[in-house]
Amino acid sequence: MKSTIKRESVTKMRIDMAFELELAVGASYIASMLHAASRSSCIDELVLGFVRQHGSVDLKRFLLALAGRLHARGNNEGALAVRKHADAA
C-alpha cells in the first residue's frame, strides 16, 4: 500500500515538473474564462495542444494536475470542468 502511494506521489511530481509551463499557462487561461462555454472551449484547445505536443500517454495525469492547480487558485468551477475532461480521457 505504501509503495503505491509513494509511486503516485513520484508520478505527480514528475508530471508537475515535466509540464510546469503548460500547467501554469493552462491554469491561467482557464481561470480567465468567465462562462462555462468559453471555459469548455478553452479546455478543448488545451487538450488538443497538449496531445499535439506531448501525445496522449500523460494526458489524464496532466489534466488532473491542472485541476489541482485550479483548485489551489480557488477556481473550483474550472477544476471541476477539467476533472470531467480527465474522466473522459
DACOR-V947306 format. One line per field, one symbol per residue. ss: DSSP state (~ for helix, > for strand, _ for the rest). burial: + if it has 16 or more other C-alpha atoms within 10 Angstrom, else -. Layout:
ss: ???
burial: ???
This chain:
ss: _~~~~~~~~~~~~~~~~~_~~~~~~~~~~~~____~~~~~~~~~~~~~~~~~~~____~~~~~~~~~~~~~~___~~~~~~~~~~~~~_
burial: -----------+--++--+--++--++--++-------++-++--++--+--------+++++++++++++---+++++++++-++---
